[in-house]
Amino acid sequence: RGTQLLRAAILALLVLAAGTPYLRTGDDGRDLVIVVDRSRSMPPGAAERVAETIALAEDARAAGDRVAVVAFGADVGIETAPQATARFAQFVRALDGDGSNLGDALDTALALIPKERGGSILLVSDGESNGREPLSLARAAFARGVRIDTVPVLREAGADVAVERIDLPEEVGAAEPFQFSAWVR
């Protein structure tokens, strides 16, 4: 009879282990990291709209929810760490606006969300990006269950000119005339 009880206990423990139970030790609530593009490509007046978006997110916090703000240009700066009650006042970090390093900004935002907490990232940007490729970081966020939402900040449509390509000869001698072509859109 003792052997049967021991076998039943072992079988019950194996079934329990196969069910992969877990004990949630993290706090209730979720983290929201708002990632803000502060590059020169952002349209005028974007800072006011971003401040309004941040205020709306802070007003919508439920018990245990935390909001953080990360700004980026060519470099990345954490404006506010995840906080449950504090309010965002203004951007204080001086960033290089001559670039838009979205990849590093998403990496920083993902690092601010602890693995044991639920979270999401809200990206406020015009969509222009250079620097590190953000696709692998978006996949890493997806693998962790962190959703990335976007708020597009678009410029007004207007006349735009772009030089797409300039075709030059491979070699030209000194003082030798040459022809070239340019593709302008």
Disulfide bonds with the S-S distance in Angstrom:
none
